[in-house]
Amino acid sequence: MAYVTAGRGREGAPSPGLRAGAAYDGGTESIAAARALARTFLDQIRARGVRVAARTSSEAQLVVSELVTNACKYAPGPCALSLEVRGPMVEITLWDSEPALPMARAAEPGRIGQHGLEIVFALCDGFDVQREPVGKRITVRLPLRPRGAW
């Protein structure tokens, strides 16, 4: 299930307050569906006149893919994804049912796999994790127009 809405943002600011979200069952097909939602959302806000760098679209899809992959691997059950334009940023939030907080591992070039959080940290301007009554909520922010993108 996915939704895209336009209206006021969380702070009540009239610009542009664009949001999208979906709930997934936690199966591996959720990863591709979440990437598609991110791509579609950024295409839709671009069509509404919001300037979005092509690089931001690619990076947002990669970040969403890494977050949802981790949820599918480590959290039993469903997860929920939301994307929202907040000023010059796109905020990506993922809720999953696992209460354990994610831990980034030290960089090891020879390690195969488990580089997801390293990728997310490298691409995002912010990373917040909050425990919820059930599970946790991870929120990251990507600039819509990265430096040097235009």
ZAVO-376124 format. One record per residue: residue in one letter; y, x, z of N, C-alpha, C, O in turn. Coordinates in Angstrom, 1 decimal, decimal comma. Atoms other than C-alpha are relative to their C-alpha. Layout:
ZAVO-376124
["A" [Y X Z] [Y X Z] [Y X Z] [Y X Z]],
...
END
This chain:
ZAVO-376124
["M" [-1,2 0,8 0,0] [0,0 0,0 0,0] [1,2 0,9 0,0] [1,3 1,8 0,8]],
["A" [-1,2 -0,8 0,0] [3,4 1,4 -0,9] [1,2 -0,9 -0,2] [1,1 -2,0 -0,7]],
["Y" [-1,2 0,8 0,2] [7,0 0,2 -0,8] [1,1 0,9 -0,3] [1,1 2,1 0,2]],
["V" [-1,3 -0,8 0,2] [10,4 1,4 -2,0] [1,1 -1,0 0,2] [1,1 -2,1 -0,4]],
["T" [-1,1 0,9 -0,3] [13,6 -0,1 -0,7] [1,3 0,7 -0,1] [1,3 2,0 -0,1]],
["A" [-1,4 -0,6 0,1] [17,3 0,5 -1,1] [0,8 -0,8 1,1] [0,6 -2,0 1,3]],
["G" [-0,8 0,7 -1,0] [19,8 -0,4 1,6] [0,6 1,1 0,9] [0,9 2,2 0,5]],
["R" [-0,7 -0,9 -1,0] [21,4 1,2 4,7] [-1,1 0,9 0,6] [-2,2 0,5 0,9]],
["G" [0,8 -0,9 -0,6] [19,9 4,3 6,1] [-0,1 -0,2 1,5] [0,4 -1,2 2,0]],
["R" [0,2 0,2 -1,4] [18,8 4,7 9,7] [1,3 0,0 0,8] [1,4 -0,7 1,8]],
["E" [-1,3 0,0 -0,8] [22,4 5,5 10,9] [0,9 -1,1 -0,5] [2,0 -1,2 0,0]],
["G" [-0,8 1,0 0,5] [23,7 2,5 9,0] [1,0 0,4 -1,1] [1,8 -0,4 -1,6]],
["A" [-0,9 -0,5 1,0] [25,5 4,6 6,4] [-0,4 -0,7 -1,4] [-1,6 -0,8 -1,7]],
["P" [0,4 0,7 1,3] [25,7 2,8 3,0] [-0,5 0,8 -1,1] [-1,0 0,3 -2,1]],
["S" [0,5 -0,8 1,1] [24,8 5,8 0,9] [-1,2 0,8 0,3] [-1,3 1,2 1,4]],
["P" [0,6 1,1 0,8] [22,1 5,7 -0,5] [-1,0 -0,8 0,7] [-1,4 -1,8 0,3]],
["G" [1,0 0,8 -0,8] [19,6 4,7 2,2] [-1,3 -0,3 -0,7] [-1,8 -1,4 -0,5]],
["L" [1,2 0,3 0,8] [16,7 4,9 -0,2] [-1,2 0,5 0,8] [-1,3 1,6 1,3]],
["R" [1,2 -0,3 -0,8] [13,3 4,8 1,4] [-1,3 -0,4 -0,8] [-1,2 -1,3 -1,7]],
["A" [1,3 0,4 0,5] [9,6 4,7 0,3] [-1,0 0,3 1,0] [-0,8 1,2 1,8]],
["G" [1,1 -0,3 -0,9] [6,4 4,6 2,2] [-1,3 -0,6 -0,4] [-1,4 -1,5 -1,2]],
["A" [1,4 0,5 0,3] [2,7 4,0 2,2] [-0,9 0,3 1,2] [-0,7 1,3 1,9]],
["A" [1,1 -0,3 -1,0] [-0,3 3,8 4,5] [-1,2 0,3 -0,8] [-1,5 -0,3 -1,8]],
["Y" [1,2 -0,4 0,7] [-3,5 5,5 3,5] [-1,2 0,0 1,0] [-1,0 0,0 2,2]],
["D" [1,2 0,2 -0,9] [-7,1 5,2 4,8] [-0,5 1,4 0,5] [-1,4 1,4 1,3]],
["G" [0,5 -1,3 -0,4] [-7,5 9,0 5,2] [-1,0 0,6 -0,9] [-1,5 1,7 -0,6]],
["G" [1,0 -0,6 1,0] [-9,9 9,5 2,3] [0,7 1,0 -0,8] [2,0 1,1 -0,9]],
["T" [-0,6 -1,0 0,8] [-9,3 12,4 0,0] [0,8 -0,5 -1,2] [1,7 0,2 -1,7]],
["E" [-0,8 0,6 1,1] [-8,0 10,1 -2,7] [1,5 -0,3 0,5] [2,4 -0,5 -0,3]],
["S" [-1,3 0,2 -0,6] [-5,0 9,6 -0,3] [1,0 1,2 -0,4] [2,2 0,9 -0,6]],
["I" [-0,9 -1,2 0,3] [-3,7 13,1 -1,2] [0,7 -0,2 -1,4] [1,9 0,0 -1,5]],
["A" [-0,6 0,2 1,3] [-3,2 12,3 -4,9] [0,9 -1,2 0,0] [2,0 -1,2 -0,7]],
["A" [-0,8 1,2 -0,1] [-1,8 8,9 -4,1] [1,4 0,3 0,7] [2,4 -0,2 0,2]],
["A" [-1,2 -0,3 -0,7] [0,7 10,4 -1,7] [0,9 0,9 -0,9] [2,2 0,7 -0,9]],
["R" [-0,8 -0,8 1,0] [1,8 13,0 -4,3] [0,7 -0,9 -1,0] [1,8 -0,7 -1,4]],
["A" [-0,6 0,9 1,0] [2,3 10,2 -6,8] [1,1 -0,8 0,6] [2,1 -1,0 -0,1]],
["L" [-1,1 0,7 -0,7] [4,4 8,3 -4,3] [1,3 0,9 0,1] [2,4 0,4 -0,2]],
["A" [-1,2 -0,9 -0,1] [6,7 11,3 -3,8] [0,6 0,2 -1,3] [1,8 0,1 -1,4]],
["R" [-0,5 -0,2 1,3] [7,0 11,9 -7,5] [0,8 -1,3 -0,5] [1,9 -1,2 -1,0]],
["T" [-0,6 1,3 0,4] [7,8 8,2 -8,2] [1,3 -0,3 0,8] [2,3 -0,7 0,2]],
["F" [-1,2 0,2 -0,8] [10,2 8,0 -5,3] [1,2 0,8 -0,5] [2,3 0,3 -0,7]],
["L" [-1,1 -0,9 0,5] [12,2 11,0 -6,5] [0,5 -0,4 -1,4] [1,7 -0,3 -1,7]],
["D" [-0,4 0,5 1,3] [12,2 9,7 -10,1] [0,9 -1,2 0,1] [1,8 -1,4 -0,6]],
["Q" [-0,8 1,2 -0,1] [13,5 6,3 -8,9] [1,4 0,3 0,6] [2,3 -0,3 0,1]],
["I" [-1,3 -0,3 -0,6] [16,3 7,8 -6,8] [0,9 0,7 -1,1] [2,1 0,5 -1,1]],
["R" [-0,7 -0,7 1,1] [17,2 10,0 -9,8] [0,6 -1,0 -0,9] [1,7 -0,9 -1,4]],
["A" [-0,4 1,0 0,9] [17,4 6,9 -12,0] [1,1 -0,9 0,6] [1,9 -1,5 -0,1]],
["R" [-1,1 0,8 -0,7] [19,8 5,3 -9,4] [1,2 0,9 0,1] [2,2 0,5 0,8]],
["G" [-1,2 -0,8 0,0] [22,2 8,2 -9,9] [0,0 1,1 1,1] [1,0 1,9 1,1]],
["V" [0,0 -1,0 -1,0] [21,2 10,5 -7,0] [-0,5 1,3 -0,7] [-1,5 1,3 -1,4]],
["R" [0,4 -1,3 0,6] [21,1 14,2 -8,2] [-1,1 0,6 0,8] [-1,0 0,9 1,9]],
["V" [1,2 -0,6 -0,5] [17,7 15,6 -7,6] [-0,4 1,2 -0,9] [-0,7 1,0 -2,1]],
["A" [0,4 -1,1 0,8] [16,8 19,1 -8,7] [-1,5 -0,1 -0,4] [-2,3 -0,7 0,4]],
["A" [1,4 0,1 0,4] [13,5 19,3 -10,7] [-0,9 0,8 1,0] [-2,0 0,4 1,3]],
["R" [0,8 -0,8 -1,0] [12,4 22,0 -8,2] [-0,2 -0,8 1,3] [-1,3 -0,6 1,9]],
["T" [0,2 0,8 -1,2] [12,9 19,6 -5,3] [-1,2 -1,0 -0,2] [-2,0 -1,2 0,7]],
["S" [1,1 0,9 0,2] [10,5 17,1 -6,9] [-1,3 0,7 0,1] [-2,2 0,2 0,7]],
["S" [1,3 -0,8 -0,1] [7,8 19,8 -7,3] [-0,3 0,4 1,4] [-1,4 0,3 1,9]],
["E" [0,2 -0,4 -1,4] [8,3 21,1 -3,8] [-0,3 -1,2 0,9] [-1,2 -1,0 1,8]],
["A" [0,3 1,2 -0,9] [8,3 17,6 -2,2] [-1,4 -0,4 -0,3] [-2,1 -0,8 0,7]],
["Q" [1,4 0,4 0,3] [5,0 16,8 -4,0] [-0,9 1,0 0,7] [-2,0 0,6 1,3]],
["L" [0,9 -1,0 -0,6] [3,5 20,1 -2,7] [0,0 -0,2 1,5] [-1,1 -0,1 2,1]],
["V" [-0,1 0,2 -1,5] [4,8 19,5 0,9] [-0,8 -1,3 0,4] [-1,6 -1,2 1,3]],
["V" [0,8 1,2 -0,3] [3,4 15,9 0,9] [-1,5 0,3 -0,2] [-2,2 -0,2 0,7]],
["S" [1,4 -0,3 0,2] [0,1 17,2 -0,5] [-0,5 0,8 1,2] [-1,6 0,4 1,7]],
["E" [0,5 -0,8 -1,2] [-0,2 19,8 2,3] [-0,1 -0,8 1,2] [-1,1 -0,7 2,0]],
["L" [0,0 0,8 -1,2] [0,7 17,3 5,0] [-1,1 -1,0 0,0] [-1,8 -1,2 1,0]],
["V" [1,0 1,0 0,1] [-1,6 14,6 3,8] [-1,4 0,6 0,0] [-2,3 0,1 0,6]],
["T" [1,3 -0,7 0,0] [-4,4 17,1 3,2] [-0,4 0,3 1,5] [-1,5 0,1 1,9]],
["N" [0,3 -0,3 -1,4] [-4,1 18,3 6,8] [-0,4 -1,3 0,8] [-1,3 -1,3 1,6]],
["A" [0,4 1,2 -0,7] [-4,2 14,7 8,0] [-1,4 -0,5 -0,3] [-2,2 -0,9 0,5]],
["C" [1,4 0,4 0,5] [-7,3 13,9 5,9] [-1,1 0,9 0,6] [-2,2 0,5 1,0]],
["K" [0,9 -1,0 -0,5] [-9,0 17,1 7,2] [-0,2 -0,1 1,5] [-1,3 0,0 2,1]],
["Y" [0,0 -0,2 -1,4] [-8,1 17,0 10,9] [0,2 -1,3 0,8] [0,0 -1,2 2,0]],
["A" [-0,3 1,2 -0,8] [-7,2 13,4 11,9] [-0,9 -1,1 -0,5] [-0,9 -1,5 -1,7]],
["P" [0,8 1,2 0,4] [-9,7 10,6 11,9] [0,8 -1,2 -0,3] [1,7 -1,6 0,5]],
["G" [-0,7 1,2 0,3] [-8,6 7,5 10,2] [1,2 0,0 -0,8] [1,4 1,0 -1,5]],
["P" [-1,2 0,2 0,9] [-5,4 6,3 8,6] [1,1 1,0 0,3] [1,2 1,6 1,3]],
["C" [-1,3 -0,7 -0,1] [-2,1 8,1 8,0] [1,1 -0,8 -0,7] [0,7 -1,7 -1,5]],
["A" [-1,1 0,7 0,6] [1,3 6,8 7,0] [1,1 1,0 -0,4] [1,4 1,9 0,4]],
["L" [-1,0 -0,9 0,6] [3,9 8,6 4,8] [1,2 -0,8 -0,2] [1,2 -1,9 -0,7]],
["S" [-1,3 0,6 0,4] [7,6 7,8 4,5] [0,9 1,1 -0,6] [0,8 2,2 -0,1]],
["L" [-1,0 -0,9 0,6] [10,3 9,4 2,4] [1,3 -0,7 0,0] [1,4 -1,9 -0,2]],
["E" [-1,3 0,6 -0,1] [14,0 8,8 2,9] [1,1 1,0 -0,4] [1,0 2,1 0,0]],
["V" [-1,2 -0,8 0,3] [17,2 10,1 1,4] [0,9 -0,1 1,2] [1,3 -1,2 1,6]],
["R" [-0,9 -0,1 -1,1] [19,4 11,2 4,3] [1,0 1,1 -0,3] [0,8 2,3 -0,1]],
["G" [-1,0 -0,9 0,5] [22,6 12,7 3,0] [-0,5 0,9 -1,1] [-1,0 0,3 -2,1]],
["P" [0,5 -0,9 1,1] [21,8 15,8 0,9] [-1,4 0,4 0,1] [-1,9 1,3 -0,6]],
["M" [1,4 -0,3 -0,3] [18,2 15,8 2,1] [-0,9 -1,1 -0,4] [-0,5 -2,3 -0,3]],
["V" [1,0 1,0 -0,1] [15,0 14,0 1,5] [-0,9 0,4 1,2] [-1,3 1,5 1,4]],
["E" [0,8 -0,2 -1,3] [13,2 13,5 4,8] [-1,4 -0,6 -0,3] [-1,6 -1,7 -0,7]],
["I" [1,4 0,3 0,2] [9,4 13,4 4,6] [-0,6 -0,1 1,4] [-0,6 0,8 2,2]],
["T" [0,6 0,2 -1,3] [7,6 11,9 7,6] [-1,5 -0,4 -0,2] [-1,8 -1,3 -1,0]],
["L" [1,4 0,3 0,0] [3,8 11,8 8,1] [-0,5 -0,3 1,4] [-0,3 0,5 2,3]],
["W" [0,7 0,3 -1,3] [2,1 10,0 11,0] [-1,5 0,1 -0,3] [-2,0 -0,4 -1,3]],
["D" [1,5 0,0 0,0] [-1,6 10,6 11,7] [-0,5 -0,3 1,4] [0,3 -0,2 2,4]],
["S" [0,6 0,4 -1,3] [-4,0 9,7 14,5] [-0,4 1,1 0,9] [-0,8 0,9 2,0]],
["E" [0,5 -1,2 -0,8] [-4,7 13,2 15,8] [1,2 0,4 0,9] [2,3 0,8 0,4]],
["P" [-1,1 -0,4 -0,9] [-2,6 14,0 18,9] [0,2 1,5 0,1] [1,3 2,0 0,5]],
["A" [-0,1 -1,4 -0,1] [-3,2 17,8 18,6] [1,1 0,4 -1,0] [1,2 0,0 -2,1]],
["L" [-1,2 -0,4 0,8] [0,0 19,5 17,3] [-0,5 1,1 -1,0] [-1,4 1,9 -0,6]],
["P" [0,4 -1,0 0,9] [-0,4 21,6 14,2] [0,4 1,4 0,4] [1,5 1,6 1,0]],
["M" [-0,3 -1,4 -0,3] [-0,5 25,4 14,6] [0,0 0,8 -1,3] [-1,1 0,9 -2,0]],
["A" [0,0 -0,9 1,2] [0,6 27,7 11,8] [-0,6 1,3 0,4] [-0,4 1,8 1,5]],
["R" [0,7 -1,2 -0,2] [-1,5 30,8 11,6] [0,9 1,2 -0,5] [1,7 1,0 -1,4]],
["A" [-0,7 -1,2 0,5] [-0,1 34,3 11,2] [-0,4 0,3 -1,5] [-1,5 0,0 -1,9]],
["A" [0,3 -0,3 1,4] [0,2 35,3 7,5] [-1,0 1,0 -0,1] [-1,0 2,1 0,5]],
["E" [1,1 -0,9 0,3] [-2,9 36,9 6,2] [-0,3 -0,1 -1,5] [-1,0 -1,0 -1,9]],
["P" [0,2 0,1 1,4] [-2,8 37,6 2,5] [-1,4 -0,1 -0,5] [-1,7 -0,8 -1,5]],
["G" [1,4 0,1 0,4] [-6,6 38,0 2,3] [-0,7 -1,3 0,4] [-1,8 -1,5 0,0]],
["R" [0,7 1,2 -0,5] [-7,4 34,7 4,1] [0,0 -1,0 -1,2] [1,0 -1,2 -1,9]],
["I" [0,2 1,1 1,0] [-8,7 32,0 1,8] [0,2 -1,3 0,7] [-0,6 -1,6 1,6]],
["G" [-0,3 1,3 -0,6] [-7,3 28,6 2,7] [0,8 0,1 1,2] [1,1 1,2 1,7]],
["Q" [-0,8 0,1 -1,2] [-5,4 27,4 5,7] [1,4 0,6 -0,1] [1,8 1,2 0,9]],
["H" [-1,4 -0,4 0,2] [-2,0 28,3 4,3] [1,0 -1,1 -0,1] [2,1 -0,9 -0,4]],
["G" [-0,8 1,2 0,2] [-0,7 24,8 4,2] [1,3 0,0 0,8] [2,4 -0,3 0,3]],
["L" [-1,3 0,0 -0,8] [1,8 25,0 7,1] [0,9 1,2 -0,3] [2,1 1,0 -0,2]],
["E" [-0,9 -1,1 0,5] [3,0 28,4 5,9] [0,8 -0,5 -1,2] [2,0 -0,2 -1,3]],
["I" [-0,7 0,5 1,2] [3,9 26,7 2,6] [1,0 -1,0 0,4] [2,2 -0,9 -0,1]],
["V" [-1,0 1,0 -0,5] [5,6 23,8 4,4] [1,2 0,7 0,6] [2,3 0,3 0,3]],
["F" [-1,1 -0,7 -0,7] [7,6 26,1 6,6] [0,9 0,8 -1,0] [2,1 0,8 -0,8]],
["A" [-0,7 -0,7 1,0] [8,6 28,2 3,6] [0,9 -0,8 -0,8] [2,0 -0,4 -1,3]],
["L" [-0,8 0,8 0,9] [9,9 25,3 1,6] [1,0 -0,9 0,7] [2,0 -1,3 0,1]],
["C" [-0,8 1,0 -0,7] [11,5 23,0 4,2] [1,1 0,6 0,8] [1,0 1,7 1,4]],
["D" [-1,1 -0,4 -0,8] [14,8 23,3 6,0] [-0,2 -0,4 1,4] [0,5 0,1 2,3]],
["G" [0,2 0,4 -1,4] [13,5 21,6 9,1] [-1,4 -0,5 0,1] [-2,1 -1,0 -0,8]],
["F" [1,4 0,4 -0,3] [10,1 20,9 10,7] [0,0 -0,5 1,5] [0,3 0,3 2,4]],
["D" [0,0 0,5 -1,3] [9,8 18,6 13,7] [-1,4 -0,7 0,2] [-1,9 -1,4 -0,7]],
["V" [1,2 0,7 -0,3] [6,6 17,3 15,4] [0,2 -0,7 1,3] [0,8 -0,2 2,3]],
["Q" [-0,1 0,9 -1,2] [6,5 14,5 17,9] [-1,3 -0,7 0,3] [-1,9 -1,3 -0,6]],
["R" [1,1 0,7 -0,4] [3,6 13,2 19,8] [0,3 -1,5 0,1] [1,4 -1,8 0,6]],
["E" [-0,2 1,5 -0,1] [3,2 9,4 19,6] [-1,0 -0,6 1,0] [-1,9 0,1 1,3]],
["P" [1,0 0,6 -0,8] [1,3 7,0 21,8] [-1,4 0,1 -0,6] [-2,4 0,3 0,1]],
["V" [1,2 -0,2 0,7] [-1,4 7,3 19,2] [0,3 1,0 -1,1] [1,1 0,7 -2,0]],
["G" [-0,2 -1,1 1,0] [-1,4 10,6 17,2] [1,3 0,7 0,1] [1,8 1,0 1,2]],
["K" [-1,3 -0,8 0,1] [1,7 12,5 16,1] [0,7 -0,4 -1,3] [0,2 -1,0 -2,2]],
["R" [-0,9 0,2 1,1] [4,6 12,3 13,7] [0,6 1,3 -0,4] [1,2 2,0 0,5]],
["I" [-0,5 -1,3 0,6] [5,6 15,3 11,5] [1,1 -0,4 -0,9] [0,9 -1,2 -1,8]],
["T" [-1,2 0,3 0,9] [9,1 15,2 9,9] [0,5 1,3 -0,5] [0,7 2,3 0,2]],
["V" [-0,5 -1,2 0,7] [10,3 17,8 7,4] [1,2 -0,5 -0,9] [1,2 -1,6 -1,3]],
["R" [-1,2 0,3 0,9] [13,5 18,0 5,3] [0,1 1,0 -1,1] [-0,1 2,2 -0,9]],
["L" [-0,2 -0,8 1,2] [14,0 19,3 1,8] [1,4 -0,3 -0,6] [1,7 -1,5 -0,6]],
["P" [-1,3 0,4 0,6] [17,5 19,6 0,2] [-0,3 -0,6 -1,4] [-1,2 -0,1 -2,1]],
["L" [0,2 0,6 1,4] [17,8 17,4 -2,9] [0,5 0,9 -1,0] [0,0 0,9 -2,2]],
["R" [-0,5 -1,0 1,0] [19,8 20,2 -4,6] [0,0 1,3 0,7] [1,0 1,8 1,2]],
["P" [0,0 -1,4 -0,5] [18,6 23,6 -3,5] [1,0 0,9 -0,6] [1,4 0,8 -1,7]],
["R" [-0,9 -1,0 0,5] [20,9 26,5 -3,8] [-0,5 0,6 -1,3] [-1,7 1,0 -1,3]],
["G" [0,4 -0,7 1,3] [20,9 27,9 -7,3] [-0,8 -0,9 -0,9] [-1,3 -0,5 -2,0]],
["A" [0,8 0,9 0,8] [19,1 24,8 -8,7] [0,8 -0,5 -1,2] [0,1 -1,0 -2,2]],
["W" [-0,8 0,6 1,1] [21,9 23,7 -11,0] [0,6 1,1 -0,9] [1,2 0,8 -1,9]],
END
